[in-house]
C-alpha cells in the first residue's frame, strides 16, 4: 500500500511522514487475533455497544455501555444479567448518533461511588451530563434515583453529539461535544467560542474553580486555568479545545498524559489530533475551515498558521468514520506495541497503530476486520478491547479484548 504523506498546508508547518503498511494477518480478515494475541469475546449479543471502560477500583470489571440506555458489567467470567444502570426511559436513542454515549468513573470512585454519563434526552435530544452513584448494597448495581444533572446542552440537530467523557491526569472531567449536527456545520458552531458545540470541554466536578458558564448547569465549577476563562466576547469558560466536527472518542495516555482525539470527517477525510501532556489548551483543530489538512469552508477563516492540524489523516478510500482508541500500556500484546496509539474505522473495520517517531509519526495498519468498530476500551490493567456495533458479519453486537 502506498505510504501516505501528510500535506503541508501552511508555511512553516512541519511535513510529517506517515507510513501505512498492511499487517500480515490482513489476508485473513476473520482471524480472531490482534498482533498474534487471541481476541477474547467477553460479550456477545449486546445491543449497540457505545463505550467500554473500567471503574479503577481494583475489581477488574469491565463496564459496557449500550446506546439504548443501559450499562452492563462483565465480572471477569460473564456479563451479569442485571444492568449496572438502566436509564432507557429518559434516553433518546431514536437517531443513529443519539443515545447513552459516555461513561467515566470518578478518580475516587472506590471511596465515593460516583460516575458520570453523557446521553441525549427524550424531551429535545439535548445532551445531558449527569452524575450517578453506586447503590449502597450491591457494587454491581447503581442507584437510578441518584442522578445529579451537571450540564444540559442544546442540540440543534440529531447527529454529531460527541459523548466521550474522560477524567484527565489532572483530575478534571473532559467532555467531547460534536458541532451540533446537520452537515458542514451550518452555524459555524465549532469555531464559535460562545457555544459549547464542536469542543472539548473541561470542568471540575469537585468544585473549587470559577462558577459554571455556558454548560446550562451549576453542579460543577470551571478550572481557573481553562484557556478562555473571562475571555473576550462572552466565550464559554468551559472550552478547552475547539474546531471539532464530531470527536468520536478521545483518550489520555495513562503513562504520559498525552491526549489523542479522533475527529470524524465530512465527505473525504478522517483525522487523528494530538495534544502533548502539558498543553495549556486552546488548540483549534480547524473544523469547519478545514477537514483534516484540507480546506473545507474557509469563508471568514484565519490563515492556516492559526490552526492545529492532525498528526494523521486517511481518505474515504480506507474507511468513512474514525473511532478513537488508546495508547497501549498493557502486557498482552508484543513489546513493540507499547505506547502505540491504536484506533480504527467504523465502516471498513481497519485497525491502525500510530507511533511517535522523531519529529513525526508512523502509522501502520495492524488488522483488517469484518467488524463495525463503534468504540475502543481499556481494561484496568491497560489491555485493549473494542466493540462491534452490529449490522454486519458477525451481525450481533459484541465486545472483544486482547487479554493475557
Residue pairs with C-beta under 8 A, 6 or more apart in sequence:
1 20
1 21
1 22
1 365
2 20
3 17
3 18
3 19
3 20
3 21
4 18
4 19
4 20
4 313
4 314
4 363
5 15
5 17
5 18
6 15
6 16
6 17
6 18
6 293
6 309
6 310
6 311
6 312
6 313
7 293
7 294
8 14
8 15
9 290
9 293
9 294
9 295
9 304
9 309
10 303
10 304
10 305
10 307
10 309
11 305
12 305
13 304
13 305
13 309
14 359
14 360
16 311
16 359
16 360
16 361
17 360
17 362
18 311
18 312
18 360
18 361
18 362
18 363
19 362
19 363
19 364
20 314
20 352
20 363
20 364
20 365
21 364
21 365
22 365
22 368
23 35
23 364
23 365
23 366
23 367
23 368
25 31
25 33
25 367
25 368
26 365
26 367
26 368
29 349
29 368
29 369
29 370
30 370
31 367
32 38
32 39
32 400
33 39
34 333
34 351
34 366
34 367
34 384
34 402
35 333
35 334
35 337
35 366
35 367
35 402
36 334
37 332
37 333
37 334
37 402
38 402
39 400
39 401
39 402
40 400
40 401
40 402
40 403
41 398
41 399
41 400
42 62
42 74
42 79
42 385
42 399
42 400
42 401
43 49
43 64
43 72
43 74
43 79
43 398
43 399
44 396
44 397
44 398
45 396
45 397
45 398
46 64
46 66
46 72
46 79
46 387
46 396
46 397
46 398
46 399
47 66
47 67
47 68
47 390
47 397
48 66
48 67
48 68
48 93
48 99
48 374
48 389
48 390
48 397
49 64
49 65
49 66
49 67
49 374
49 375
49 387
49 388
49 389
49 397
49 398
49 399
50 65
50 66
50 67
50 99
50 100
50 101
50 163
50 374
50 375
50 387
51 63
51 64
51 65
51 100
51 101
51 102
51 103
51 375
51 377
52 62
52 63
52 64
52 65
52 375
52 376
52 377
52 378
52 385
52 386
52 387
52 399
53 62
53 63
53 65
53 103
53 104
53 105
53 377
53 378
54 60
54 61
54 62
54 63
54 105
54 377
54 378
54 379
54 380
55 61
55 63
55 105
55 109
55 110
55 115
55 380
56 105
56 107
56 109
56 110
56 380
57 105
57 109
57 110
58 110
58 380
59 139
59 380
60 76
60 379
60 380
60 381
61 73
61 74
61 75
61 76
61 140
61 380
62 73
62 74
62 377
62 379
62 385
62 399
62 401
63 71
63 72
63 73
63 74
63 84
63 103
63 105
64 71
64 72
64 73
64 74
64 79
64 387
64 399
65 71
65 100
65 101
65 102
65 103
65 117
66 72
66 100
67 93
67 99
67 100
67 101
68 88
68 91
68 93
68 99
68 100
69 86
69 87
69 88
69 89
69 90
69 91
69 93
69 99
69 100
69 119
70 83
70 85
70 86
70 87
70 88
70 100
71 83
71 84
71 85
71 86
71 100
71 103
71 117
71 142
72 79
72 80
72 83
72 84
73 79
73 80
73 83
73 84
73 140
74 80
74 399
75 140
80 140
82 140
82 141
83 141
84 140
84 141
84 142
85 117
85 132
85 142
85 144
86 144
87 100
87 117
87 119
87 144
87 147
89 122
90 119
90 121
90 122
91 99
91 100
91 119
91 120
91 121
91 122
92 98
92 99
92 119
92 120
92 121
92 122
92 125
93 99
93 100
93 120
94 158
95 120
95 125
95 158
95 159
96 159
97 158
97 159
97 160
97 161
97 178
97 181
97 246
98 120
98 125
98 158
98 161
99 119
99 120
100 117
100 118
100 119
101 118
101 119
101 120
101 161
101 162
101 163
101 164
102 116
102 117
102 118
102 119
102 129
102 163
102 164
102 165
102 175
102 176
103 115
103 116
103 117
103 118
103 165
104 115
104 116
104 165
104 166
104 167
104 173
105 114
105 115
105 116
105 167
106 112
106 114
106 115
106 116
106 167
106 205
107 167
107 171
108 114
109 115
109 134
113 133
113 134
114 131
114 132
114 133
114 205
115 131
115 132
115 133
115 134
115 142
116 129
116 130
116 131
116 132
116 150
116 165
116 173
116 205
117 129
117 130
117 132
117 165
118 127
118 128
118 129
118 162
118 163
118 164
118 165
118 175
119 127
119 128
119 130
119 163
120 126
120 127
120 128
120 155
120 161
121 127
121 128
121 152
124 154
124 155
125 155
125 158
126 152
126 153
126 154
126 155
127 151
127 152
127 153
127 155
127 161
127 162
127 163
127 177
128 149
128 151
128 152
128 153
129 149
129 150
129 151
129 153
129 165
129 175
129 215
129 217
130 147
130 148
130 149
130 150
131 146
131 147
131 148
131 150
131 205
131 219
132 142
132 143
132 144
132 146
132 147
132 148
133 142
133 143
133 146
134 141
134 142
134 143
135 141
135 142
135 143
136 143
148 219
149 217
149 219
150 203
150 205
150 215
150 217
150 219
150 220
151 175
151 203
151 215
151 216
151 217
151 220
152 215
152 216
152 217
153 177
153 196
153 197
153 215
153 216
154 216
155 161
155 180
155 181
155 197
156 180
156 181
156 182
156 187
157 180
157 181
157 182
158 181
159 178
159 181
159 182
159 246
160 178
160 179
160 180
160 181
160 182
160 245
160 246
160 264
161 177
161 178
161 181
161 246
162 175
162 176
162 177
162 178
162 244
162 246
162 247
162 248
163 176
164 174
164 175
164 176
164 247
164 248
164 249
164 250
164 324
165 173
165 174
165 175
165 176
166 173
166 174
166 250
166 251
166 252
167 173
167 174
168 174
168 202
168 252
168 257
168 259
169 252
169 257
169 277
170 223
171 206
172 202
172 203
172 204
172 205
172 223
173 202
173 203
173 204
173 205
173 220
174 200
174 201
174 202
174 240
174 250
175 200
175 201
175 202
175 203
176 200
176 244
176 247
176 248
176 249
176 250
176 261
177 196
177 197
177 198
177 199
177 200
177 201
177 244
177 247
178 197
178 198
178 244
178 245
178 246
178 247
179 185
179 189
179 190
179 197
179 198
179 244
179 245
179 246
179 287
179 288
180 187
180 189
180 195
180 197
180 198
183 266
184 266
184 288
184 296
184 297
185 198
185 245
185 287
185 288
185 297
188 288
188 300
189 195
189 197
189 198
190 197
190 198
190 199
190 242
190 243
190 244
190 245
190 287
190 288
191 198
191 242
191 243
191 284
191 287
191 288
191 289
191 301
192 198
193 228
193 231
193 233
193 235
193 236
193 239
193 242
194 214
194 233
194 234
194 235
194 236
195 214
195 236
196 214
196 215
196 236
196 238
196 239
198 242
198 243
198 244
198 245
198 287
199 236
199 238
199 239
199 240
199 241
199 242
199 244
200 239
200 240
200 241
200 242
200 244
200 247
200 250
200 261
201 215
201 236
201 238
201 239
201 240
202 222
202 223
202 226
202 238
202 239
202 240
202 281
203 212
203 215
203 220
203 221
203 222
203 223
203 238
204 220
204 221
204 222
204 223
205 219
205 220
207 220
207 221
208 221
209 221
209 222
209 223
209 224
210 221
210 222
210 224
210 229
210 237
211 218
211 221
211 222
212 218
212 219
212 220
212 221
212 222
212 238
213 222
213 236
213 237
213 238
214 236
214 237
214 238
215 236
215 238
222 229
222 237
222 238
223 229
225 280
226 237
226 238
226 239
226 240
226 281
227 239
227 240
227 280
227 281
227 282
228 235
228 236
228 237
228 239
228 282
229 237
230 237
231 237
240 281
240 282
241 261
241 275
241 281
241 282
241 283
241 284
241 285
242 283
242 284
242 285
243 283
243 284
243 285
243 286
243 287
243 289
243 307
243 308
244 261
244 263
244 285
244 287
245 263
245 264
245 265
245 266
245 287
245 288
245 291
246 263
246 264
247 261
247 262
247 263
247 264
247 324
248 262
248 263
248 264
248 321
248 322
248 323
248 324
249 262
249 323
249 324
249 325
249 343
249 375
249 376
250 259
250 260
250 261
250 262
250 324
251 259
251 260
251 324
251 325
251 326
251 327
251 376
251 378
252 258
252 259
252 260
253 259
253 260
253 277
253 326
253 327
253 329
253 339
253 341
254 327
254 329
254 378
254 382
255 327
255 329
255 339
256 276
256 277
256 327
256 339
257 277
257 278
258 274
258 275
258 276
258 277
258 327
259 274
259 275
259 276
259 277
259 279
260 272
260 273
260 274
260 324
260 325
260 326
260 327
260 341
260 343
261 272
261 273
261 274
261 275
261 285
261 324
262 270
262 271
262 272
262 273
262 322
262 323
262 324
262 325
262 343
263 270
263 271
263 272
263 273
263 285
263 287
263 310
263 322
264 270
264 321
264 322
265 271
265 291
265 292
265 316
265 322
266 291
266 296
267 291
267 316
268 291
268 292
268 294
268 315
268 316
269 291
269 292
269 293
269 294
269 313
269 314
269 315
269 316
270 292
270 313
270 314
270 315
270 316
270 319
270 320
270 321
270 322
270 345
271 285
271 291
271 292
271 293
271 310
271 312
271 313
271 322
272 310
272 311
272 312
272 313
272 322
272 324
272 341
272 343
272 354
273 283
273 285
273 308
273 310
273 311
274 310
274 311
274 361
275 283
275 308
283 308
284 306
284 307
284 308
285 307
285 308
285 310
286 307
286 308
286 309
287 296
288 296
288 297
289 295
289 296
289 297
289 298
289 301
289 302
289 307
290 296
290 298
290 304
290 307
290 309
292 309
292 310
292 313
293 309
293 310
293 313
311 354
311 361
312 354
312 361
312 363
314 322
314 345
318 345
318 348
318 350
319 345
319 346
319 347
319 348
319 350
320 345
320 346
320 347
320 348
321 345
321 346
321 347
322 343
322 344
322 345
322 346
323 343
323 344
323 345
323 346
323 373
323 374
323 375
323 376
323 386
324 343
324 376
325 341
325 342
325 343
325 344
325 376
325 384
325 386
326 341
326 342
326 376
326 377
326 378
326 384
327 339
327 340
327 341
327 342
328 337
328 338
328 339
328 340
328 341
328 342
328 353
328 382
328 384
329 338
329 339
329 382
330 378
330 379
330 381
330 382
330 383
330 384
330 402
330 404
331 381
331 382
331 383
331 404
332 383
332 384
332 402
332 403
332 404
333 384
333 402
337 353
339 355
339 356
340 353
340 354
340 355
341 353
341 354
341 355
342 351
342 352
342 353
342 354
342 366
342 376
342 384
343 351
343 352
343 354
343 376
344 350
344 351
344 352
344 369
344 373
344 376
344 386
345 373
346 372
346 373
346 374
346 389
347 372
348 368
349 368
349 369
349 370
349 371
349 372
349 373
349 392
350 365
350 367
350 368
350 369
351 365
351 366
351 367
351 368
351 369
351 373
351 386
352 363
352 364
352 365
352 366
353 363
353 364
353 366
354 361
354 362
354 363
355 361
355 362
355 363
355 364
370 392
370 393
370 394
371 386
371 388
371 392
372 388
372 389
372 390
372 391
372 392
373 386
373 387
373 388
373 389
374 387
374 388
374 389
375 386
375 387
376 384
376 385
376 386
376 387
377 384
377 385
377 386
377 387
377 399
377 401
378 384
378 385
379 385
379 401
379 403
383 401
383 402
383 403
383 404
384 401
384 402
385 399
385 400
385 401
385 402
386 399
386 400
387 397
387 398
387 399
387 400
388 394
388 397
388 398
388 399
388 400
389 397
390 396
390 397
390 398
